[in-house]
Amino acid sequence: MMINYKNDFPILKQTVYGKPLVYLDSSNSTQKPQCVIDTLSEYYQKHHANIHRGIYELSVRATTLYENARRFIQEFIHAKHTHEIVFVRGTTEAINLVAQSYGRSQFKKDDEIILSGMEHHSNIVPWQLIAEQTGAKLKIIKILDNGEIDLAHYKTLFSKKTKFVALTHASNVLGTINPIKEMIAIAHEHNTPVLVDGAQAFPHLTIDVQALDCDFYTFSSHKAYGPTGIGVLYGKTTLLEKMPPYHGGGNMIETVSFDRSTYNKLPFKFEAGTPNIADVIAFHTALVYLKNIGMEKIIAHEKHLLQYATEKLNELPNLRIIGTAPNKLGVISFVLDTIHPHDIGTVLDREGIAVRAGHHCAMPLMERFAIPACVRASFGLYNSTEDIDALIAGLHTAMRLFH
Ligand code: C6P
């Protein structure tokens, strides 16, 4: 069951402060395999030209590579059509696009938007902005003590005014994998569309948007072994079609005159300007890399790491894991005694161990668990049980230093 792909990631071969680098911050951003780095360099050396415009060989080739990536992603998440895959800068932009385009055209005063109490700021603030602009209101699903969503509470939040539900597939702090299929079905009983924030789930689970029946699904390449600056908005055709453009500019139009413009067909209506061509193509390479390993294998590996780390961390006195749901990603957040999470992060850094310490862009969740911050270790396919042993040793050092 154990897999070891560390050698594919050149960055992981370095030392930090004279210690081998132990990278435990994949929920923040994953490292990149050599094949992704090579694709970027090869693209600029051999294939670059602007796309969808040129009639010459290079432009046709770049356009083909870009559109092949879209087709691969469509198949990877089991979307019905390629035009349901819209390239954006990342999850954050995808959610803002839906909030501003769908929300601005559909919400009115006193309409209600349901979010959960475990959302990342990227799935809170865009909805607050559109609520301020339209007079809509937010309703928040409670979180249980073990870090699961309170489904009973969720069901009570629907009313005639409910217009939208936006939920994370998995929490970036608690690791909880939410029962989104069930939650989407409940929302649909109330004729309410659902956006799923897949930033954390996409790189670590198999995603089938048709089986989930979600209306929108969003994710970022950089958390899935691809480059930064690129992400995807999946949307059902019927919804994307009725939404107005988000950005105006080249590529997204059909005709322009000073009286009026008409818009390009999907997905181009939402891809104004020259897109991030190279990173789309390198994201394709990252997904081929994942597919070749096999998502099932990656899932089993990360589950094993989670179990191992949970057992080891629970052996430490005065350590409290935040988020103990039975169904979790390879993400463990914790607080340790009275040692401030930032101090723990600093000590671990000196040992060559990269973790994240802070509020993890989920301040309402920190408040829910009555903590100012926590330390988070998160795993990728390149991690091993030795990395977790190094973390435990680093925590012992922190405990010695601060007592
Ligand atoms: N979470 C973390 O360390 P972007 O930055 O657009 O690629 O992704 C935003 C985002 C949205 N939703 C969830 C659930 C996320 O976890 C993130 C990014 C990182 O947890 C950086 S704050």
Residues whose N, C-alpha, C, O or C-beta is under 5 A from the ligand:
A	BS01	C6P	S27 N28 G90 T91 T92 E93 H120 S122 T168 A170 N172 D197 A199 Q200 S220 H360 C361
